[in-house]
Amino acid sequence: MVDVAARPPARSAAVHRPRVGVVKFASCDGCQLTLLDLEDELLAVTERFEIVEFAEATSNRSSGPFDVLFVEGSISTFEQVEEVVHLREVSTLLVTIGACATAGGIQALRNLGDHDAFRAAVYPHPEYVSSLATSLPVSEYVRVDAELRGCPIDPGQLLEVLTSLAVGRRPQLPNEAVCLECKRRGAVCVVVAKGMPCLGPVTRTGCGALCPAFGRGCYGCFGPRESANAAGLASHYLRAGDRAEEVGRRFAGFTVNQEPFRSVVVAMDRLHGAHGTREGDGR
């Protein structure tokens, strides 16, 4: 006879694992790969979450619904506008990942120029290319519940978001300057020690001050921190003797479309144009 009392209690119901999707628009896939690069934590993630859509990792497809949807890439075509609206409708939480999804990406440089001229210069038949005149972040079209910045995103911040989702709390993401991370890491300030330009004072941390730690200036891939005085930093470089064109190029990176970096780039372009006009007139 089998001792019923000795049996382990049956589970009344299966533990619910949130359905997770990972999709992309105009991007390089680097932020999606950060999830696969979690290595030691990856198995734990798959135990807590059911990944139902992730083209980088599986051939299985799902059109939703999703408890959590991670979205990489900027919105650059009419089809992408329709798709992101649909994905928002079938997602409980939508999290944008990376500079493209949160700020428009490096491709947002076209927002400051002539889209048709760019398209004609690149493609032999530009009439076949149905792209929008702008490259914009996902938040310009749908509601976003959380965002992870960077190019690519930081694995630690990704884990923080996943952990907060698993336990039901608000994610704790830093909103301070890269300079503070440099101090904590003990990195030598490249501005003071080497006189190098650096966007650390106005850029949001998250990278661990990677570039300054290796002796080069921050180039702002995590975008501006809250209340960043980008115009003040640009004025400092101008007073130090840098040309407006050089200063503008410094801010015209992965988050060029995000304020206040965008305003600096536009202002420096105007200043450069004004200087060029005076030089051409022989003044």
N, C-alpha and C positions, 0 to 999 in steps of 0.2 A: 504494500500500500504506500502511495506517495503522500508524504507529509505536506499538506497544503500550506500549513503555517510557515514551513521553511522556504517556501517560494518567495522570490523578490516581488514586491508589489508591482502590479501592472501600471504603466503610465496611462493616465486617463485620457490624455490627448498629446499629440505630437507638439513639440516646442515650435512655435512660429518663428521662422527666420524671415526677416524683411527681404522683400524682392528688390534686388539692386540691378540697375542698368547702367551701362557706360556707353555713351555715344559721342560722335564727333562731327564737327562741321569743318570750316576752313582752318586747318591747323597741321602740325607736323607729327602728331601722335605721341610726342614726348611725355606729355602729362599723363596720358593713359598708361604708358609704360612704367610710370612711377608706381602704380598699383602692383604691377607684376614684379617690380624690383623690391618689394617689401621683404622678400626672402624669408627670414625667420618668422615673420608675423603672418605670412600669406595663408598658411594652413588654418591658423586661428580665425582669420577673416572669413574664409570659406565655411568654417563651422558655424559662425554667427550670422552670416548673410547668405542668401541664395542668389547667386549671380546669374541672372536669366538672360542678359543681353550684354555682350562684350566682344565685339568683332576681333579685337586683338588677341583674345584668349580662347575663344570657342566658336565653332561653326553653328551652334544653336542660336536661333533667332527668337526674339520676342518683341511684340509691338505694345506690350504693357498688359495690365497696369503695373506701375512701379511704386514701391514704397519710397525708394530713394533713387534718383536719377542723377548721375554725374555727367555733365556736359562739357566737352572740350571744343574749342574753336569759335571763331567769330562768325557772324551771319553776313554772308557775302553774295547770296543769290536769292531770287524770288522763291525758288523751291525750298530753300532753307528756312525762309520766313514761315511758310506754311507748315513745315515739319516741326519747327520748334514750338509753334502754337499748339499743334496736336500733342506733342510730348508733354507740354505743360498740363494739358487737360487730363492726361492719364498718369500723372505723377503726383504723389502726396508731397514729397520734398524734392526740390530741384537745386542742385549744387553745381555752380560753374567752377571749372578748374583751369587754371593757367591764364597767362596774359592775354591770349587771343579771346577767350570766352569772357573774361572780366573787363578787358579794356579795348579790344579790337585787334590787338597784336601788331606785329611789325607791318602787316599788310595794310594797317590803317594809315600808313603814310600816304596812301592814295587819296585819303579824305582831304588832304591839303593841296591836291593838285588836280589836273584835268584827267578824269577817269577815261574818257574816250581816247585821249592822246596816248595814255599808257597802254591801253588795250590794242590800239593800232600799231604801236611800236613793238609789241611782244608777239602778237598772233598774225599769221599771214592772212587769215580770214576772220577779222574781229566780229563780223556780223554773226558768226556762229556762236559767239560767247555771250551768254545771257547772264551777265553779272550786274550787281547793284553798283551804283556810283560810290557807295561807301562800304567800309568794313566796320561793323559795329558790334559791341558786346551783346551778349544774350539779353541782358537786363533792359536793353532798349526796346525789346519786343514782348517780353513776358516777365512775370514776377519771379524773382530769384530769392530763395530762402537762405542761402549761404554761398560764400565764394572763397576759393583758395587761389591766391595770387602766385605769380612767379613764372619763370620760363627756364626749366619746368618748375612744377610745384614742389614743395618740400615734403619728403616722406613723413617726417615727424608731424607736420600739420595735417596731412592726410589721415594718419593714424589717430590723431586727436579728434578729427571729425567723425571717423568711424566709431571710435570709442564712445563719444558723446551720444551718437545715434543708438548704440547698443544699450547704454544704460539710461538713456532718456534725460540728458542734461544739455545745457547750452555749451557749445564748444568754446574753449579758451584759446583764442588766437591773438598774438601780439600785434600791437599797433604803435610801434615806436621806431625810432630811427636806427639805421644800420650802425651808426656811430656807437650806440649803446652796446650793441652786440660785439663790436670791435673791442670795447673796453673790457667786457666780461671775458672775451677770448684771449685778451692780452696781445692783440695784434697791434703792430706799430702803425700809427696814423700815416698814411701815404701822403697826405696833404702837408703835414708838419715836417715829416722826415725827408720827403722827396720832392715836395712842391708839385705833386701830381694833382690834376683835377679829379674830383670824386663827387658823386651824387649821394653819398652816404647820409649827409645831414638831412636830406629831404625825402629819402626813400624808406619805405616800410621794410622792416626786417623780416626774416623768415628763411633766409639762405644760410644763416650762421656766419655772416660776413665773409663769405667764401673768397671773393675777389681781393679785398684788402689783405686778407690773411696770406695771400700769395703775391703781394706786392703790386697790385694794380688797383686803380680806382673803381669804385662801384659804378655800374652803368644803369642802375635803376630798373632792373627787370621785374621787381616786385611792385613797382608803381609808387606813387606819392603816398607818404604817410598822412595822417590826419593833420590838418592845419599846416601843411608844409609851405615854407616860404621860398618857393622855387624862384620867384622873381628876384628876391634878395640875393640868392646864391648866384643867379645869372649876372646880376649887377656887379657882384664881387669879382667874377671872372673878367668882366669887361674892364673894370678898374685895374685889374692885374695885368692888362695888356692883351687879353685874348680877343680875337676877332669875333664879331657877331655870328658869322657863319660857323665858326668852331663851337661856340657856346650853344647855338641852336641844334647843331648835330648831336651834341651830348645828350640833350633831352629828347631827341627824335629817335627813340629806340622802340623797345617792345611795348611801351605804354604811351606812345606818342599822342593817342587820342584822349588820354585821361587828364583831367584838370588837376593841378595847374600846369602840368608839363606842356599841354597843348598850347596854352596862352604864351608860354615862354618861347616855344618854337615859332609861333606866328609873329611875335614881337621881334625876335632876332632876325627872321626872314625880312621883315619890313625894314629893320635897321640896316641889314646888309644891302638891301636894294637901294636904300637912300644913299649909303656910302658909295655904292657902285655908280650911281647916277652922277654924284658930285665928281668922282674921279674921271668918269667919261667926259664930263663937261670941262675938265681941266681945272676944277676949282680946288 
